[in-house]
Amino acid sequence: MTAAHDLWPALLADLGDPGVLWQLLALVVCGTAGWLLSRALMKRFNAQQRAWHVALDSFQRVLTPLLTLCLLAIANQVLARWQNVALLRVAIPLTLSYLLIRVVFYLLRKAFARDGRVGGILMAFEQTFAIIVWSGLAIYITGLWPDFILYLEQTTLPIGRHRESLMVILQALLSVGATLVVALWAASLLEQRLMKLDGMHSSLRAVLARVGRAVLILIAVLISLSLVGIDLTVLSVFGGALGVGLGLGLQKLVSSYVSGFVVLLERSLAIGDVVSVDKYSGQIVKINTRYTVLKGGDGSESIIPNEMLVSLPVQNLCLTDRNARISCVFMVEHGVDLDALFAAIRPVVAEVPRVLAQPAPTAMLNRMAPDGLEIDVGFWIADPENGRAPVVSAVNLALLSLLRRHGLRLASTLPREPSVPDQTHKSLITKELSGNSA
């Protein structure tokens, strides 16, 4: 077996040996077989749609180097009985490094880029991590790895009253980062699985996902602290300080967090509901632990602290019945046959898209005014989250077309000129005021 510091000279010697062709053939066969096996396994999983299918979504990028690494390890053991395998011993850490990068990328993107959009910070971190891994691989292949480890162990930095080596600090950072990334990936997987459970209320699914994420992160922090060697009893002091801070200055923040869990647990609001609170209205598109996001009909998004949803009156158009009534008001001139007009209005409105047949549209005489007769046309829709303005416009156009076909005119709503008795009365008042002033 060739030592790590002799790997590079052994590789150079193997390149001049005709037996290196067998190693090249093994590399090609293992790489091709790993790709084919991973592709076949992913097709089988996608076809069966098993419960853990979400966990293996886009996992082929990790599965291919994993299977290739296993095949290379087997080929290395087999060929080592007859010849030197320095090339394979270089290919194994190379594949292992590539596998490590792919695993970290997979976990990070599942935890922080679930919608498929990779931010600049995440991309920069991935590139930095890849550079670090490839640099470590280069140090290992060139035989400098033992010297590098010795340097990390002998170099110390002051941390508080103690001095710790770079090796200990690096191990601590890796353990904390690894546990947190795994916890966030597991929380993301749990949330995706919960959101696919149609038999569970959306609010309950959301609160379970939030609680699961918090519990997993807490477990990851405790595990990472234990791996670093920090005594967990020191957290009691931190917990006392946190309690004092919450009692003094974080009432609003804690109130919003508690209100968020209350809203989710009592199921008074759910994603997709159309609500109005204070001066904000729109469709609920996200319920977070601290705030809720409302998307208005104009595309604007309002961030509402959950405390407002508990302490203020909230109008929910979709709490027990998603159907919403809308009315269109117009005024016609006197002398119109209202019975015939009402009979013609109902079928016309019922033909407008999004208007429900049941409850049927209604037409009523809302008010009798000197200028005309005010008609109220009411109808119901089942999708208020899609906005009211489009359907109101469609109904108004249908009503205008109906009135024009029947030769009916809309009554004028301009203010009337005062009548003659009114003008006479005004002149008498003016004269009386002028006489008193004289």
C-alpha positions, 0 to 999 in steps of 0.5 A: 500500500502506497503512503499518502506522501508517496502517492504523487511519485507512484502516480508518475511511475505508473504513467510509464507502465503499460499496466496503466491501461487497465487502470484507465479502463477501470476508470472508464467502466466505473464512471459509466456504470455509476452514471447508468446505475444512478440513472436507472435507480432514479427512473425507478424511484420516479416511476414508483412515486414512493413516500420518500421520493421527495428526498431523492428529488434531484439526487442523481448528481449525488448518486452518480459519484457515490456509486462511482466511488464504490465501484472504484474502491472495488476495482482498486482492491481487485487490480491491486493483487496483480499490479500497482494502482496509483492512478486508481488511488488518485481517482478515489480521493478525487471522486470522494472530493467531488461527492463531498461537494455534491452532497453539500450543494444538494443539502444547501439548495434543499435547505435555502433554495427550495424554489429553485432560485440560487442567491448570490450569497449561496452561490459564493459560499458554494464556490468557496467550499469547492475551492477549499475541497479541491485545494485540500485534495491537491495538498493530499495528492502532492504529499503535503497533507501530513505537514499541513495537519501538523501545521494546523495542530501546532498553530494556536489562536487566543480564544478568551483565556485559552489558546486553541489550535487551528485544527480544533477551531476548524473541527468545531466550525465543520461540526456546527456547520454540518449539523445545522445544514443537515437539520435545515435539510431535514426541516425542508424535507419535513415541510415538503412532506407535510404540505403534500398531506391533503387530509390535514388542514393547511394551518396545522401543516404549517404549524407542524412544519414551523415547530419541526424546523425549530426542534431540529435546529435546536437539536443540531445546536445541542449536538454541535456544542457537544461535539465541540466540547462545550458544557451544555450547562452554560446554556442555563445562564443564557436562558436566564438572560434571554428570559429577562430580555424577552420580558423587558424589550421583546414583548411585541416580537414574542407576541407576534410569535405566539399569535402566529401559533395561535392563528395556525392552531385555531385554524381561523386563517389559512393560506388562500383566504381573502381577508381584510385587517385594519386598512389592509386586504388581500389573499393570504399567500404565506403564514410565517411564525412572526408575520403573515403576507397578504397579496392585494389585487394590484399585486402589492404585498403587505406584511402583517404582524401576527399580533394584529390578526389576534388583537384586531377584527379580521374579515375573512371571506373564506372562513366557512364559505368561500362564496362572496356576494357582489353587487352592481348598482345603476339608476334608470329613468322612471316609467321602466317596466321593472318586472320585465327588466328584472326578468331580463337581468338575471339570465344575462348576469348568470352567463358572465364567467365566474358568476355562480348559478346558485345562489342565482343572481338577483335584481332589486329596487334599491331606492326611488329617487327624483332622478330615477330608480336605483337598481341593485344587481347582486350575484355570487362568486366562488373565487374571491381570491382572483379579485372582484374588479374583473367580474364586476366589470364583466357584469357591468358590460353585460348590463350596459349591453342589455339596456342598449338592446332594450332602448333603456337609458340610464338616469342622470345623477347630476344635482338638480337646479333648485325649484322656484319655491326654494328660490323664493324662500331663499330671497325672503330669508335674504331680505329678513337678514338685511332688515335685521342688520339695518 
